[in-house]
Amino acid sequence: MTGEELRTEVRTIWQDVLGTDVDDDTDFFGAGGHSFAALRIIAVVNDRHGTSAPVKVLFDNPRFADFVAALDEQPELSRQG
C-alpha cells in the first residue's frame, strides 16, 4: 500500500466515524472526536491491516496528516498492495 493509498483509506475511516469531511489539517478532537471514536478508528485500521497500533497513536497525533504519518511508521503496516 502506498502512502497515498493509506491516506485515502484512513481519511474515509475518519469521515465515516466522525461524520464530517476531513482534510490534512483536521484535528480529531476539534472535529468532535472522543475516546469511543478513537477506539473505533484504531480498531478499523488494525482490522484492515492486521496491525496492532495502539489508540495512543491517535491521541498523540490528533491532526489527520500527523496521524497518517505516525501510522505509516508502524512496522506492521505493509507497503505491499
mmCIF file of the N, C-alpha and C atoms, coordinates in Angstrom:
data_MODEL
# 
_entry.id   MODEL 
# 
loop_
_atom_site.group_PDB 
_atom_site.id 
_atom_site.type_symbol 
_atom_site.label_atom_id 
_atom_site.label_alt_id 
_atom_site.label_comp_id 
_atom_site.label_asym_id 
_atom_site.label_entity_id 
_atom_site.label_seq_id 
_atom_site.pdbx_PDB_ins_code 
_atom_site.Cartn_x 
_atom_site.Cartn_y 
_atom_site.Cartn_z 
_atom_site.occupancy 
_atom_site.B_iso_or_equiv 
_atom_site.pdbx_formal_charge 
_atom_site.auth_seq_id 
_atom_site.auth_comp_id 
_atom_site.auth_asym_id 
_atom_site.auth_atom_id 
_atom_site.pdbx_PDB_model_num 
ATOM 1   N N  . MET A 1 1  ? 0.855   -1.181 0.000  1.00 0.00 ? 1  MET A N  1 
ATOM 2   C CA . MET A 1 1  ? 0.000   0.000  0.000  1.00 0.00 ? 1  MET A CA 1 
ATOM 3   C C  . MET A 1 1  ? 0.894   1.235  0.000  1.00 0.00 ? 1  MET A C  1 
ATOM 4   N N  . THR A 1 2  ? 0.618   2.135  -0.915 1.00 0.00 ? 2  THR A N  1 
ATOM 5   C CA . THR A 1 2  ? 1.399   3.369  -0.972 1.00 0.00 ? 2  THR A CA 1 
ATOM 6   C C  . THR A 1 2  ? 0.950   4.325  0.126  1.00 0.00 ? 2  THR A C  1 
ATOM 7   N N  . GLY A 1 3  ? 1.756   5.335  0.364  1.00 0.00 ? 3  GLY A N  1 
ATOM 8   C CA . GLY A 1 3  ? 1.390   6.349  1.350  1.00 0.00 ? 3  GLY A CA 1 
ATOM 9   C C  . GLY A 1 3  ? 0.095   7.053  0.988  1.00 0.00 ? 3  GLY A C  1 
ATOM 10  N N  . GLU A 1 4  ? -0.107  7.310  -0.297 1.00 0.00 ? 4  GLU A N  1 
ATOM 11  C CA . GLU A 1 4  ? -1.333  7.990  -0.738 1.00 0.00 ? 4  GLU A CA 1 
ATOM 12  C C  . GLU A 1 4  ? -2.547  7.081  -0.577 1.00 0.00 ? 4  GLU A C  1 
ATOM 13  N N  . GLU A 1 5  ? -2.383  5.789  -0.830 1.00 0.00 ? 5  GLU A N  1 
ATOM 14  C CA . GLU A 1 5  ? -3.488  4.845  -0.624 1.00 0.00 ? 5  GLU A CA 1 
ATOM 15  C C  . GLU A 1 5  ? -3.859  4.774  0.856  1.00 0.00 ? 5  GLU A C  1 
ATOM 16  N N  . LEU A 1 6  ? -2.853  4.759  1.715  1.00 0.00 ? 6  LEU A N  1 
ATOM 17  C CA . LEU A 1 6  ? -3.100  4.755  3.156  1.00 0.00 ? 6  LEU A CA 1 
ATOM 18  C C  . LEU A 1 6  ? -3.843  6.020  3.562  1.00 0.00 ? 6  LEU A C  1 
ATOM 19  N N  . ARG A 1 7  ? -3.390  7.163  3.081  1.00 0.00 ? 7  ARG A N  1 
ATOM 20  C CA . ARG A 1 7  ? -4.021  8.451  3.404  1.00 0.00 ? 7  ARG A CA 1 
ATOM 21  C C  . ARG A 1 7  ? -5.495  8.440  2.977  1.00 0.00 ? 7  ARG A C  1 
ATOM 22  N N  . THR A 1 8  ? -5.768  7.959  1.777  1.00 0.00 ? 8  THR A N  1 
ATOM 23  C CA . THR A 1 8  ? -7.142  7.931  1.267  1.00 0.00 ? 8  THR A CA 1 
ATOM 24  C C  . THR A 1 8  ? -8.011  7.004  2.103  1.00 0.00 ? 8  THR A C  1 
ATOM 25  N N  . GLU A 1 9  ? -7.501  5.825  2.420  1.00 0.00 ? 9  GLU A N  1 
ATOM 26  C CA . GLU A 1 9  ? -8.272  4.870  3.205  1.00 0.00 ? 9  GLU A CA 1 
ATOM 27  C C  . GLU A 1 9  ? -8.555  5.398  4.610  1.00 0.00 ? 9  GLU A C  1 
ATOM 28  N N  . VAL A 1 10 ? -7.533  5.945  5.249  1.00 0.00 ? 10 VAL A N  1 
ATOM 29  C CA . VAL A 1 10 ? -7.708  6.445  6.614  1.00 0.00 ? 10 VAL A CA 1 
ATOM 30  C C  . VAL A 1 10 ? -8.627  7.667  6.623  1.00 0.00 ? 10 VAL A C  1 
ATOM 31  N N  . ARG A 1 11 ? -8.553  8.503  5.596  1.00 0.00 ? 11 ARG A N  1 
ATOM 32  C CA . ARG A 1 11 ? -9.460  9.652  5.506  1.00 0.00 ? 11 ARG A CA 1 
ATOM 33  C C  . ARG A 1 11 ? -10.915 9.166  5.474  1.00 0.00 ? 11 ARG A C  1 
ATOM 34  N N  . THR A 1 12 ? -11.172 8.120  4.699  1.00 0.00 ? 12 THR A N  1 
ATOM 35  C CA . THR A 1 12 ? -12.523 7.563  4.621  1.00 0.00 ? 12 THR A CA 1 
ATOM 36  C C  . THR A 1 12 ? -12.972 7.039  5.982  1.00 0.00 ? 12 THR A C  1 
ATOM 37  N N  . ILE A 1 13 ? -12.084 6.377  6.699  1.00 0.00 ? 13 ILE A N  1 
ATOM 38  C CA . ILE A 1 13 ? -12.419 5.867  8.035  1.00 0.00 ? 13 ILE A CA 1 
ATOM 39  C C  . ILE A 1 13 ? -12.765 7.021  8.965  1.00 0.00 ? 13 ILE A C  1 
ATOM 40  N N  . TRP A 1 14 ? -11.931 8.050  8.985  1.00 0.00 ? 14 TRP A N  1 
ATOM 41  C CA . TRP A 1 14 ? -12.207 9.217  9.843  1.00 0.00 ? 14 TRP A CA 1 
ATOM 42  C C  . TRP A 1 14 ? -13.558 9.825  9.481  1.00 0.00 ? 14 TRP A C  1 
ATOM 43  N N  . GLN A 1 15 ? -13.808 10.010 8.197  1.00 0.00 ? 15 GLN A N  1 
ATOM 44  C CA . GLN A 1 15 ? -15.062 10.642 7.764  1.00 0.00 ? 15 GLN A CA 1 
ATOM 45  C C  . GLN A 1 15 ? -16.259 9.792  8.176  1.00 0.00 ? 15 GLN A C  1 
ATOM 46  N N  . ASP A 1 16 ? -16.160 8.482  8.033  1.00 0.00 ? 16 ASP A N  1 
ATOM 47  C CA . ASP A 1 16 ? -17.254 7.599  8.431  1.00 0.00 ? 16 ASP A CA 1 
ATOM 48  C C  . ASP A 1 16 ? -17.506 7.664  9.932  1.00 0.00 ? 16 ASP A C  1 
ATOM 49  N N  . VAL A 1 17 ? -16.443 7.633  10.713 1.00 0.00 ? 17 VAL A N  1 
ATOM 50  C CA . VAL A 1 17 ? -16.588 7.618  12.174 1.00 0.00 ? 17 VAL A CA 1 
ATOM 51  C C  . VAL A 1 17 ? -17.018 8.982  12.709 1.00 0.00 ? 17 VAL A C  1 
ATOM 52  N N  . LEU A 1 18 ? -16.423 10.050 12.177 1.00 0.00 ? 18 LEU A N  1 
ATOM 53  C CA . LEU A 1 18 ? -16.708 11.395 12.689 1.00 0.00 ? 18 LEU A CA 1 
ATOM 54  C C  . LEU A 1 18 ? -17.927 12.037 12.037 1.00 0.00 ? 18 LEU A C  1 
ATOM 55  N N  . GLY A 1 19 ? -18.328 11.535 10.878 1.00 0.00 ? 19 GLY A N  1 
ATOM 56  C CA . GLY A 1 19 ? -19.495 12.087 10.195 1.00 0.00 ? 19 GLY A CA 1 
ATOM 57  C C  . GLY A 1 19 ? -19.266 13.480 9.640  1.00 0.00 ? 19 GLY A C  1 
ATOM 58  N N  . THR A 1 20 ? -18.036 13.769 9.231  1.00 0.00 ? 20 THR A N  1 
ATOM 59  C CA . THR A 1 20 ? -17.710 15.086 8.692  1.00 0.00 ? 20 THR A CA 1 
ATOM 60  C C  . THR A 1 20 ? -16.580 14.953 7.681  1.00 0.00 ? 20 THR A C  1 
ATOM 61  N N  . ASP A 1 21 ? -16.419 15.971 6.834  1.00 0.00 ? 21 ASP A N  1 
ATOM 62  C CA . ASP A 1 21 ? -15.303 15.984 5.894  1.00 0.00 ? 21 ASP A CA 1 
ATOM 63  C C  . ASP A 1 21 ? -13.996 16.134 6.662  1.00 0.00 ? 21 ASP A C  1 
ATOM 64  N N  . VAL A 1 22 ? -12.949 15.535 6.126  1.00 0.00 ? 22 VAL A N  1 
ATOM 65  C CA . VAL A 1 22 ? -11.640 15.551 6.773  1.00 0.00 ? 22 VAL A CA 1 
ATOM 66  C C  . VAL A 1 22 ? -10.595 15.971 5.752  1.00 0.00 ? 22 VAL A C  1 
ATOM 67  N N  . ASP A 1 23 ? -9.759  16.940 6.137  1.00 0.00 ? 23 ASP A N  1 
ATOM 68  C CA . ASP A 1 23 ? -8.608  17.292 5.305  1.00 0.00 ? 23 ASP A CA 1 
ATOM 69  C C  . ASP A 1 23 ? -7.347  17.087 6.143  1.00 0.00 ? 23 ASP A C  1 
ATOM 70  N N  . ASP A 1 24 ? -6.202  17.378 5.566  1.00 0.00 ? 24 ASP A N  1 
ATOM 71  C CA . ASP A 1 24 ? -4.941  17.113 6.265  1.00 0.00 ? 24 ASP A CA 1 
ATOM 72  C C  . ASP A 1 24 ? -4.808  17.858 7.587  1.00 0.00 ? 24 ASP A C  1 
ATOM 73  N N  . ASP A 1 25 ? -5.452  19.005 7.710  1.00 0.00 ? 25 ASP A N  1 
ATOM 74  C CA . ASP A 1 25 ? -5.336  19.810 8.923  1.00 0.00 ? 25 ASP A CA 1 
ATOM 75  C C  . ASP A 1 25 ? -6.442  19.547 9.940  1.00 0.00 ? 25 ASP A C  1 
ATOM 76  N N  . THR A 1 26 ? -7.352  18.631 9.649  1.00 0.00 ? 26 THR A N  1 
ATOM 77  C CA . THR A 1 26 ? -8.446  18.343 10.578 1.00 0.00 ? 26 THR A CA 1 
ATOM 78  C C  . THR A 1 26 ? -7.889  17.800 11.884 1.00 0.00 ? 26 THR A C  1 
ATOM 79  N N  . ASP A 1 27 ? -8.329  18.398 12.974 1.00 0.00 ? 27 ASP A N  1 
ATOM 80  C CA . ASP A 1 27 ? -7.966  17.936 14.308 1.00 0.00 ? 27 ASP A CA 1 
ATOM 81  C C  . ASP A 1 27 ? -9.059  16.978 14.784 1.00 0.00 ? 27 ASP A C  1 
ATOM 82  N N  . PHE A 1 28 ? -8.667  15.802 15.196 1.00 0.00 ? 28 PHE A N  1 
ATOM 83  C CA . PHE A 1 28 ? -9.609  14.779 15.632 1.00 0.00 ? 28 PHE A CA 1 
ATOM 84  C C  . PHE A 1 28 ? -10.569 15.309 16.693 1.00 0.00 ? 28 PHE A C  1 
ATOM 85  N N  . PHE A 1 29 ? -10.041 15.958 17.710 1.00 0.00 ? 29 PHE A N  1 
ATOM 86  C CA . PHE A 1 29 ? -10.885 16.446 18.799 1.00 0.00 ? 29 PHE A CA 1 
ATOM 87  C C  . PHE A 1 29 ? -11.712 17.645 18.362 1.00 0.00 ? 29 PHE A C  1 
ATOM 88  N N  . GLY A 1 30 ? -11.130 18.511 17.552 1.00 0.00 ? 30 GLY A N  1 
ATOM 89  C CA . GLY A 1 30 ? -11.855 19.662 17.027 1.00 0.00 ? 30 GLY A CA 1 
ATOM 90  C C  . GLY A 1 30 ? -13.016 19.266 16.133 1.00 0.00 ? 30 GLY A C  1 
ATOM 91  N N  . ALA A 1 31 ? -12.908 18.089 15.514 1.00 0.00 ? 31 ALA A N  1 
ATOM 92  C CA . ALA A 1 31 ? -13.966 17.590 14.629 1.00 0.00 ? 31 ALA A CA 1 
ATOM 93  C C  . ALA A 1 31 ? -15.013 16.790 15.399 1.00 0.00 ? 31 ALA A C  1 
ATOM 94  N N  . GLY A 1 32 ? -14.919 16.822 16.724 1.00 0.00 ? 32 GLY A N  1 
ATOM 95  C CA . GLY A 1 32 ? -15.910 16.132 17.548 1.00 0.00 ? 32 GLY A CA 1 
ATOM 96  C C  . GLY A 1 32 ? -15.485 14.750 18.001 1.00 0.00 ? 32 GLY A C  1 
ATOM 97  N N  . GLY A 1 33 ? -14.224 14.397 17.772 1.00 0.00 ? 33 GLY A N  1 
ATOM 98  C CA . GLY A 1 33 ? -13.742 13.084 18.177 1.00 0.00 ? 33 GLY A CA 1 
ATOM 99  C C  . GLY A 1 33 ? -13.685 12.934 19.688 1.00 0.00 ? 33 GLY A C  1 
ATOM 100 N N  . HIS A 1 34 ? -13.890 11.727 20.146 1.00 0.00 ? 34 HIS A N  1 
ATOM 101 C CA . HIS A 1 34 ? -13.848 11.398 21.573 1.00 0.00 ? 34 HIS A CA 1 
ATOM 102 C C  . HIS A 1 34 ? -13.250 10.000 21.711 1.00 0.00 ? 34 HIS A C  1 
ATOM 103 N N  . SER A 1 35 ? -13.138 9.514  22.919 1.00 0.00 ? 35 SER A N  1 
ATOM 104 C CA . SER A 1 35 ? -12.427 8.254  23.146 1.00 0.00 ? 35 SER A CA 1 
ATOM 105 C C  . SER A 1 35 ? -13.049 7.073  22.406 1.00 0.00 ? 35 SER A C  1 
ATOM 106 N N  . PHE A 1 36 ? -14.376 6.998  22.355 1.00 0.00 ? 36 PHE A N  1 
ATOM 107 C CA . PHE A 1 36 ? -15.011 5.881  21.653 1.00 0.00 ? 36 PHE A CA 1 
ATOM 108 C C  . PHE A 1 36 ? -14.761 5.954  20.154 1.00 0.00 ? 36 PHE A C  1 
ATOM 109 N N  . ALA A 1 37 ? -14.768 7.162  19.602 1.00 0.00 ? 37 ALA A N  1 
ATOM 110 C CA . ALA A 1 37 ? -14.470 7.335  18.178 1.00 0.00 ? 37 ALA A CA 1 
ATOM 111 C C  . ALA A 1 37 ? -13.018 6.955  17.895 1.00 0.00 ? 37 ALA A C  1 
ATOM 112 N N  . ALA A 1 38 ? -12.119 7.311  18.795 1.00 0.00 ? 38 ALA A N  1 
ATOM 113 C CA . ALA A 1 38 ? -10.710 6.957  18.622 1.00 0.00 ? 38 ALA A CA 1 
ATOM 114 C C  . ALA A 1 38 ? -10.536 5.441  18.624 1.00 0.00 ? 38 ALA A C  1 
ATOM 115 N N  . LEU A 1 39 ? -11.205 4.777  19.545 1.00 0.00 ? 39 LEU A N  1 
ATOM 116 C CA . LEU A 1 39 ? -11.131 3.317  19.600 1.00 0.00 ? 39 LEU A CA 1 
ATOM 117 C C  . LEU A 1 39 ? -11.662 2.694  18.316 1.00 0.00 ? 39 LEU A C  1 
ATOM 118 N N  . ARG A 1 40 ? -12.739 3.252  17.791 1.00 0.00 ? 40 ARG A N  1 
ATOM 119 C CA . ARG A 1 40 ? -13.330 2.728  16.551 1.00 0.00 ? 40 ARG A CA 1 
ATOM 120 C C  . ARG A 1 40 ? -12.366 2.904  15.377 1.00 0.00 ? 40 ARG A C  1 
ATOM 121 N N  . ILE A 1 41 ? -11.782 4.086  15.245 1.00 0.00 ? 41 ILE A N  1 
ATOM 122 C CA . ILE A 1 41 ? -10.842 4.344  14.151 1.00 0.00 ? 41 ILE A CA 1 
ATOM 123 C C  . ILE A 1 41 ? -9.665  3.379  14.226 1.00 0.00 ? 41 ILE A C  1 
ATOM 124 N N  . ILE A 1 42 ? -9.082  3.242  15.393 1.00 0.00 ? 42 ILE A N  1 
ATOM 125 C CA . ILE A 1 42 ? -7.931  2.349  15.555 1.00 0.00 ? 42 ILE A CA 1 
ATOM 126 C C  . ILE A 1 42 ? -8.328  0.901  15.278 1.00 0.00 ? 42 ILE A C  1 
ATOM 127 N N  . ALA A 1 43 ? -9.505  0.496  15.743 1.00 0.00 ? 43 ALA A N  1 
ATOM 128 C CA . ALA A 1 43 ? -9.962  -0.878 15.510 1.00 0.00 ? 43 ALA A CA 1 
ATOM 129 C C  . ALA A 1 43 ? -10.118 -1.167 14.021 1.00 0.00 ? 43 ALA A C  1 
ATOM 130 N N  . VAL A 1 44 ? -10.691 -0.229 13.281 1.00 0.00 ? 44 VAL A N  1 
ATOM 131 C CA . VAL A 1 44 ? -10.883 -0.432 11.841 1.00 0.00 ? 44 VAL A CA 1 
ATOM 132 C C  . VAL A 1 44 ? -9.534  -0.480 11.128 1.00 0.00 ? 44 VAL A C  1 
ATOM 133 N N  . VAL A 1 45 ? -8.645  0.452  11.452 1.00 0.00 ? 45 VAL A N  1 
ATOM 134 C CA . VAL A 1 45 ? -7.313  0.461  10.831 1.00 0.00 ? 45 VAL A CA 1 
ATOM 135 C C  . VAL A 1 45 ? -6.591  -0.858 11.127 1.00 0.00 ? 45 VAL A C  1 
ATOM 136 N N  . ASN A 1 46 ? -6.595  -1.272 12.380 1.00 0.00 ? 46 ASN A N  1 
ATOM 137 C CA . ASN A 1 46 ? -5.907  -2.510 12.751 1.00 0.00 ? 46 ASN A CA 1 
ATOM 138 C C  . ASN A 1 46 ? -6.527  -3.727 12.075 1.00 0.00 ? 46 ASN A C  1 
ATOM 139 N N  . ASP A 1 47 ? -7.845  -3.753 11.995 1.00 0.00 ? 47 ASP A N  1 
ATOM 140 C CA . ASP A 1 47 ? -8.535  -4.875 11.359 1.00 0.00 ? 47 ASP A CA 1 
ATOM 141 C C  . ASP A 1 47 ? -8.188  -4.967 9.876  1.00 0.00 ? 47 ASP A C  1 
ATOM 142 N N  . ARG A 1 48 ? -8.193  -3.852 9.204  1.00 0.00 ? 48 ARG A N  1 
ATOM 143 C CA . ARG A 1 48 ? -7.935  -3.850 7.755  1.00 0.00 ? 48 ARG A CA 1 
ATOM 144 C C  . ARG A 1 48 ? -6.486  -4.148 7.408  1.00 0.00 ? 48 ARG A C  1 
ATOM 145 N N  . HIS A 1 49 ? -5.574  -3.858 8.327  1.00 0.00 ? 49 HIS A N  1 
ATOM 146 C CA . HIS A 1 49 ? -4.154  -4.006 8.018  1.00 0.00 ? 49 HIS A CA 1 
ATOM 147 C C  . HIS A 1 49 ? -3.454  -5.083 8.839  1.00 0.00 ? 49 HIS A C  1 
ATOM 148 N N  . GLY A 1 50 ? -4.189  -5.743 9.725  1.00 0.00 ? 50 GLY A N  1 
ATOM 149 C CA . GLY A 1 50 ? -3.563  -6.767 10.554 1.00 0.00 ? 50 GLY A CA 1 
ATOM 150 C C  . GLY A 1 50 ? -2.506  -6.195 11.475 1.00 0.00 ? 50 GLY A C  1 
ATOM 151 N N  . THR A 1 51 ? -2.695  -4.946 11.871 1.00 0.00 ? 51 THR A N  1 
ATOM 152 C CA . THR A 1 51 ? -1.739  -4.264 12.737 1.00 0.00 ? 51 THR A CA 1 
ATOM 153 C C  . THR A 1 51 ? -2.241  -4.253 14.174 1.00 0.00 ? 51 THR A C  1 
ATOM 154 N N  . SER A 1 52 ? -1.425  -3.726 15.038 1.00 0.00 ? 52 SER A N  1 
ATOM 155 C CA . SER A 1 52 ? -1.812  -3.584 16.443 1.00 0.00 ? 52 SER A CA 1 
ATOM 156 C C  . SER A 1 52 ? -1.437  -2.194 16.945 1.00 0.00 ? 52 SER A C  1 
ATOM 157 N N  . ALA A 1 53 ? -1.700  -1.190 16.125 1.00 0.00 ? 53 ALA A N  1 
ATOM 158 C CA . ALA A 1 53 ? -1.409  0.190  16.528 1.00 0.00 ? 53 ALA A CA 1 
ATOM 159 C C  . ALA A 1 53 ? -2.246  0.533  17.759 1.00 0.00 ? 53 ALA A C  1 
ATOM 160 N N  . PRO A 1 54 ? -1.634  1.115  18.775 1.00 0.00 ? 54 PRO A N  1 
ATOM 161 C CA . PRO A 1 54 ? -2.387  1.493  19.972 1.00 0.00 ? 54 PRO A CA 1 
ATOM 162 C C  . PRO A 1 54 ? -3.158  2.798  19.754 1.00 0.00 ? 54 PRO A C  1 
ATOM 163 N N  . VAL A 1 55 ? -4.212  2.983  20.518 1.00 0.00 ? 55 VAL A N  1 
ATOM 164 C CA . VAL A 1 55 ? -5.013  4.205  20.418 1.00 0.00 ? 55 VAL A CA 1 
ATOM 165 C C  . VAL A 1 55 ? -4.166  5.431  20.748 1.00 0.00 ? 55 VAL A C  1 
ATOM 166 N N  . LYS A 1 56 ? -3.094  5.238  21.488 1.00 0.00 ? 56 LYS A N  1 
ATOM 167 C CA . LYS A 1 56 ? -2.181  6.335  21.834 1.00 0.00 ? 56 LYS A CA 1 
ATOM 168 C C  . LYS A 1 56 ? -1.648  7.037  20.583 1.00 0.00 ? 56 LYS A C  1 
ATOM 169 N N  . VAL A 1 57 ? -1.514  6.305  19.480 1.00 0.00 ? 57 VAL A N  1 
ATOM 170 C CA . VAL A 1 57 ? -1.045  6.915  18.230 1.00 0.00 ? 57 VAL A CA 1 
ATOM 171 C C  . VAL A 1 57 ? -1.980  8.049  17.817 1.00 0.00 ? 57 VAL A C  1 
ATOM 172 N N  . LEU A 1 58 ? -3.271  7.840  17.976 1.00 0.00 ? 58 LEU A N  1 
ATOM 173 C CA . LEU A 1 58 ? -4.241  8.883  17.620 1.00 0.00 ? 58 LEU A CA 1 
ATOM 174 C C  . LEU A 1 58 ? -4.241  10.008 18.648 1.00 0.00 ? 58 LEU A C  1 
ATOM 175 N N  . PHE A 1 59 ? -4.189  9.671  19.918 1.00 0.00 ? 59 PHE A N  1 
ATOM 176 C CA . PHE A 1 59 ? -4.178  10.714 20.947 1.00 0.00 ? 59 PHE A CA 1 
ATOM 177 C C  . PHE A 1 59 ? -2.921  11.579 20.862 1.00 0.00 ? 59 PHE A C  1 
ATOM 178 N N  . ASP A 1 60 ? -1.801  10.978 20.494 1.00 0.00 ? 60 ASP A N  1 
ATOM 179 C CA . ASP A 1 60 ? -0.549  11.730 20.360 1.00 0.00 ? 60 ASP A CA 1 
ATOM 180 C C  . ASP A 1 60 ? -0.459  12.496 19.042 1.00 0.00 ? 60 ASP A C  1 
ATOM 181 N N  . ASN A 1 61 ? -1.278  12.125 18.067 1.00 0.00 ? 61 ASN A N  1 
ATOM 182 C CA . ASN A 1 61 ? -1.250  12.734 16.731 1.00 0.00 ? 61 ASN A CA 1 
ATOM 183 C C  . ASN A 1 61 ? -2.671  13.041 16.275 1.00 0.00 ? 61 ASN A C  1 
ATOM 184 N N  . PRO A 1 62 ? -3.354  13.986 16.921 1.00 0.00 ? 62 PRO A N  1 
ATOM 185 C CA . PRO A 1 62 ? -4.760  14.230 16.604 1.00 0.00 ? 62 PRO A CA 1 
ATOM 186 C C  . PRO A 1 62 ? -5.002  14.933 15.263 1.00 0.00 ? 62 PRO A C  1 
ATOM 187 N N  . ARG A 1 63 ? -3.973  15.565 14.696 1.00 0.00 ? 63 ARG A N  1 
ATOM 188 C CA . ARG A 1 63 ? -4.126  16.192 13.374 1.00 0.00 ? 63 ARG A CA 1 
ATOM 189 C C  . ARG A 1 63 ? -4.044  15.081 12.330 1.00 0.00 ? 63 ARG A C  1 
ATOM 190 N N  . PHE A 1 64 ? -4.976  15.064 11.375 1.00 0.00 ? 64 PHE A N  1 
ATOM 191 C CA . PHE A 1 64 ? -5.082  13.962 10.425 1.00 0.00 ? 64 PHE A CA 1 
ATOM 192 C C  . PHE A 1 64 ? -3.753  13.614 9.758  1.00 0.00 ? 64 PHE A C  1 
ATOM 193 N N  . ALA A 1 65 ? -3.074  14.598 9.184  1.00 0.00 ? 65 ALA A N  1 
ATOM 194 C CA . ALA A 1 65 ? -1.818  14.326 8.468  1.00 0.00 ? 65 ALA A CA 1 
ATOM 195 C C  . ALA A 1 65 ? -0.766  13.729 9.396  1.00 0.00 ? 65 ALA A C  1 
ATOM 196 N N  . ASP A 1 66 ? -0.722  14.184 10.640 1.00 0.00 ? 66 ASP A N  1 
ATOM 197 C CA . ASP A 1 66 ? 0.239   13.647 11.604 1.00 0.00 ? 66 ASP A CA 1 
ATOM 198 C C  . ASP A 1 66 ? -0.102  12.201 11.970 1.00 0.00 ? 66 ASP A C  1 
ATOM 199 N N  . PHE A 1 67 ? -1.402  11.923 12.095 1.00 0.00 ? 67 PHE A N  1 
ATOM 200 C CA . PHE A 1 67 ? -1.842  10.566 12.407 1.00 0.00 ? 67 PHE A CA 1 
ATOM 201 C C  . PHE A 1 67 ? -1.448  9.598  11.294 1.00 0.00 ? 67 PHE A C  1 
ATOM 202 N N  . VAL A 1 68 ? -1.689  9.991  10.045 1.00 0.00 ? 68 VAL A N  1 
ATOM 203 C CA . VAL A 1 68 ? -1.329  9.129  8.916  1.00 0.00 ? 68 VAL A CA 1 
ATOM 204 C C  . VAL A 1 68 ? 0.185   8.908  8.876  1.00 0.00 ? 68 VAL A C  1 
ATOM 205 N N  . ALA A 1 69 ? 0.953   9.961  9.119  1.00 0.00 ? 69 ALA A N  1 
ATOM 206 C CA . ALA A 1 69 ? 2.415   9.828  9.135  1.00 0.00 ? 69 ALA A CA 1 
ATOM 207 C C  . ALA A 1 69 ? 2.856   8.864  10.234 1.00 0.00 ? 69 ALA A C  1 
ATOM 208 N N  . ALA A 1 70 ? 2.228   8.955  11.398 1.00 0.00 ? 70 ALA A N  1 
ATOM 209 C CA . ALA A 1 70 ? 2.570   8.055  12.502 1.00 0.00 ? 70 ALA A CA 1 
ATOM 210 C C  . ALA A 1 70 ? 2.194   6.615  12.164 1.00 0.00 ? 70 ALA A C  1 
ATOM 211 N N  . LEU A 1 71 ? 1.043   6.429  11.533 1.00 0.00 ? 71 LEU A N  1 
ATOM 212 C CA . LEU A 1 71 ? 0.648   5.086  11.111 1.00 0.00 ? 71 LEU A CA 1 
ATOM 213 C C  . LEU A 1 71 ? 1.639   4.529  10.100 1.00 0.00 ? 71 LEU A C  1 
ATOM 214 N N  . ASP A 1 72 ? 2.058   5.377  9.199  1.00 0.00 ? 72 ASP A N  1 
ATOM 215 C CA . ASP A 1 72 ? 2.976   4.965  8.142  1.00 0.00 ? 72 ASP A CA 1 
ATOM 216 C C  . ASP A 1 72 ? 4.304   4.480  8.719  1.00 0.00 ? 72 ASP A C  1 
ATOM 217 N N  . GLU A 1 73 ? 4.631   4.908  9.922  1.00 0.00 ? 73 GLU A N  1 
ATOM 218 C CA . GLU A 1 73 ? 5.863   4.490  10.591 1.00 0.00 ? 73 GLU A CA 1 
ATOM 219 C C  . GLU A 1 73 ? 5.701   3.179  11.357 1.00 0.00 ? 73 GLU A C  1 
ATOM 220 N N  . GLN A 1 74 ? 4.454   2.691  11.478 1.00 0.00 ? 74 GLN A N  1 
ATOM 221 C CA . GLN A 1 74 ? 4.220   1.436  12.188 1.00 0.00 ? 74 GLN A CA 1 
ATOM 222 C C  . GLN A 1 74 ? 4.877   0.299  11.408 1.00 0.00 ? 74 GLN A C  1 
ATOM 223 N N  . PRO A 1 75 ? 5.725   -0.486 12.051 1.00 0.00 ? 75 PRO A N  1 
ATOM 224 C CA . PRO A 1 75 ? 6.449   -1.532 11.326 1.00 0.00 ? 75 PRO A CA 1 
ATOM 225 C C  . PRO A 1 75 ? 5.548   -2.596 10.716 1.00 0.00 ? 75 PRO A C  1 
ATOM 226 N N  . GLU A 1 76 ? 4.360   -2.813 11.286 1.00 0.00 ? 76 GLU A N  1 
ATOM 227 C CA . GLU A 1 76 ? 3.481   -3.862 10.775 1.00 0.00 ? 76 GLU A CA 1 
ATOM 228 C C  . GLU A 1 76 ? 2.779   -3.466 9.483  1.00 0.00 ? 76 GLU A C  1 
ATOM 229 N N  . LEU A 1 77 ? 2.683   -2.159 9.218  1.00 0.00 ? 77 LEU A N  1 
ATOM 230 C CA . LEU A 1 77 ? 1.947   -1.721 8.032  1.00 0.00 ? 77 LEU A CA 1 
ATOM 231 C C  . LEU A 1 77 ? 2.733   -2.083 6.787  1.00 0.00 ? 77 LEU A C  1 
ATOM 232 N N  . SER A 1 78 ? 2.150   -2.935 6.023  1.00 0.00 ? 78 SER A N  1 
ATOM 233 C CA . SER A 1 78 ? 2.815   -3.400 4.808  1.00 0.00 ? 78 SER A CA 1 
ATOM 234 C C  . SER A 1 78 ? 2.665   -2.386 3.695  1.00 0.00 ? 78 SER A C  1 
ATOM 235 N N  . ARG A 1 79 ? 3.690   -2.238 2.900  1.00 0.00 ? 79 ARG A N  1 
ATOM 236 C CA . ARG A 1 79 ? 3.650   -1.356 1.735  1.00 0.00 ? 79 ARG A CA 1 
ATOM 237 C C  . ARG A 1 79 ? 3.238   -2.146 0.504  1.00 0.00 ? 79 ARG A C  1 
ATOM 238 N N  . GLN A 1 80 ? 2.883   -3.399 0.696  1.00 0.00 ? 80 GLN A N  1 
ATOM 239 C CA . GLN A 1 80 ? 2.501   -4.226 -0.441 1.00 0.00 ? 80 GLN A CA 1 
ATOM 240 C C  . GLN A 1 80 ? 1.017   -4.084 -0.699 1.00 0.00 ? 80 GLN A C  1 
ATOM 241 N N  . GLY A 1 81 ? 0.632   -4.166 -1.973 1.00 0.00 ? 81 GLY A N  1 
ATOM 242 C CA . GLY A 1 81 ? -0.752  -3.996 -2.370 1.00 0.00 ? 81 GLY A CA 1 
ATOM 243 C C  . GLY A 1 81 ? -1.605  -5.159 -2.172 1.00 0.00 ? 81 GLY A C  1 
# 
